[in-house]
């Protein structure tokens, strides 16, 4: 178990984080200035430096405020799956492992507007690998993703860890695209956007691809 503790933020800090998160999602991290953030949050221009040190630390706070509870939930789900498999003296199946990651993520993204804003930021970080903030994001995600690959390797021993890692990236990409674009269908066919159906279909799609020789 690698659960992390969420930092305690003051009311003013949370106000700044909330505002920055929304502006980062709407305008992008680089295009959002401290003046824009403090003006929208209705705080003094020096408030960001006073409470966080600089813009980079504020971005870190936005990531931590969301990823720590989300990753703790993912970790809890994965631990449960692996514990149940251990009791049965057999590896967890692929679908269960992927579901432990996919289900909490999609539920989080659909929780409220702020969570949806955060997933927009995540999507931007993932498609801009040269973004300096990607390294911070990766540092928060790598331990959990390593555990997922390790669990998948135990279940699918004939597939190399590098291949599983690549397929996990495909899975995450498909999941994020679906969360952001599912309400805008690519064809003229009606899409059922029921959240439980979305979780089931993405998990099934990903597990089938993951298990291919």
URFEN-V767674 format. One record per residue. RES is the residue in one small letter. PHI is phi as a letter, one per 20 degrees, with the letter a starting at -180 (none if undefined). OMEGA is omega in radians with two decimals (999 if undefined). BURIAL is 1 if it has 16 or more other C-alpha atoms within 10 Angstrom, else 0. Layout:
BEGIN
RES:PHI:OMEGA:BURIAL
RES:PHI:OMEGA:BURIAL
END
This chain:
BEGIN
x:none:3.14:0
x:c:-3.11:0
x:e:-3.14:0
x:d:-3.13:0
x:e:-3.14:0
x:f:3.09:0
x:g:3.07:0
x:e:-3.13:0
x:d:3.06:0
x:f:3.13:0
x:g:3.13:0
x:f:3.11:0
x:f:3.13:1
x:f:3.11:0
x:f:3.12:1
x:f:3.13:1
x:f:3.13:1
x:g:-3.11:1
x:f:-3.14:1
x:f:-3.14:1
x:g:-3.13:1
x:f:-3.13:1
x:f:3.08:1
x:f:3.14:1
x:f:-3.08:1
x:f:-2.99:0
x:d:-3.06:0
x:n:-3.09:1
x:f:-3.06:1
x:f:-3.08:0
x:e:-3.14:0
x:e:-3.13:1
x:e:3.08:1
x:f:3.12:1
x:f:3.09:0
x:f:-3.10:0
x:f:-3.09:1
x:f:3.12:1
x:f:-3.13:0
x:f:3.14:0
x:e:-3.12:1
x:l:3.05:0
x:c:-3.14:0
x:f:-3.11:0
x:g:-3.11:0
x:e:-3.03:0
x:f:-3.13:1
x:f:3.13:1
x:f:-3.13:0
x:f:-3.03:0
x:e:-3.03:0
x:c:-3.13:1
x:o:3.11:0
x:a:-3.10:0
x:f:-3.12:1
x:f:3.12:0
x:f:3.08:0
x:f:3.09:1
x:f:3.09:1
x:f:3.13:0
x:f:3.10:1
x:f:-3.14:1
x:f:-3.10:1
x:f:-3.08:1
x:g:-3.13:1
x:e:-3.01:1
x:f:-3.13:1
x:f:3.11:1
x:f:3.13:1
x:f:3.14:1
x:f:3.08:1
x:f:3.10:1
x:f:3.08:1
x:f:-3.14:1
x:f:3.13:1
x:f:3.13:1
x:f:3.13:1
x:f:3.11:1
x:g:3.14:1
x:f:-3.14:0
x:f:-3.11:1
x:f:3.12:1
x:f:3.13:0
x:f:3.11:0
x:f:3.13:0
x:f:3.11:0
x:f:-3.13:0
x:e:-3.14:0
x:l:3.10:0
x:b:3.12:0
x:f:3.03:1
x:f:3.13:1
x:e:-3.04:1
x:g:-3.08:1
x:f:3.13:1
x:f:-3.13:1
x:f:-3.13:1
x:f:3.12:1
x:f:-3.13:1
x:f:3.11:1
x:e:-3.05:1
x:f:-3.06:1
x:g:3.14:1
x:f:-3.11:1
x:f:-3.11:1
x:f:3.09:1
x:f:3.11:1
x:f:-3.08:1
x:f:-3.12:1
x:e:-3.04:0
x:f:-3.14:0
x:a:-3.09:0
x:f:-3.13:0
x:f:3.12:1
x:f:3.09:1
x:f:3.07:1
x:g:-3.11:1
x:f:3.13:1
x:f:3.03:1
x:f:3.09:1
x:f:3.13:1
x:g:3.13:1
x:f:3.12:1
x:f:3.12:1
x:f:-3.08:1
x:f:-3.13:1
x:e:3.08:0
x:c:-3.03:0
x:f:-3.14:0
x:e:3.11:0
x:f:-3.08:0
x:f:-3.14:0
x:e:3.09:1
x:f:-3.13:1
x:f:3.10:0
x:f:3.11:0
x:g:-3.14:1
x:f:-3.11:0
x:f:3.12:0
x:e:-3.06:1
x:e:-2.99:0
x:g:-3.12:0
x:g:-3.14:0
x:f:-3.13:1
x:f:3.07:1
x:f:3.11:0
x:f:3.10:0
x:f:3.13:1
x:f:3.11:1
x:f:3.12:1
x:f:3.12:1
x:f:3.12:1
x:f:3.11:1
x:f:-3.13:1
x:e:-3.09:1
x:c:-3.03:1
x:f:-3.12:0
x:e:3.11:0
x:d:-3.06:1
x:f:3.10:0
x:g:3.14:1
x:f:3.09:0
x:f:3.11:0
x:f:3.11:1
x:f:3.11:1
x:f:3.14:0
x:f:3.07:1
x:f:3.07:1
x:f:3.07:0
x:g:-3.13:0
x:f:-3.13:1
x:f:3.11:1
x:f:3.13:0
x:f:-3.13:0
x:f:-3.12:1
x:f:3.10:1
x:f:-3.12:0
x:f:-3.13:1
x:f:-3.08:1
x:e:-2.97:1
x:d:-3.02:0
x:f:-3.14:0
x:e:3.12:0
x:c:-3.06:0
x:f:-3.14:0
x:e:3.11:0
x:c:-3.14:0
x:e:3.11:0
x:e:3.11:0
x:f:3.09:0
x:d:3.03:0
x:e:-3.06:0
x:e:3.05:0
x:g:-3.00:0
x:f:3.13:0
x:f:3.08:0
x:f:3.12:0
x:f:3.12:1
x:f:-3.13:1
x:f:-3.07:0
x:f:3.12:0
x:f:3.12:1
x:f:3.12:1
x:f:3.12:1
x:g:-3.08:0
x:f:-3.10:1
x:f:3.09:1
x:f:3.11:0
x:f:-3.11:0
x:f:-3.03:1
x:e:-3.13:1
x:f:-3.11:0
x:g:999:0
END
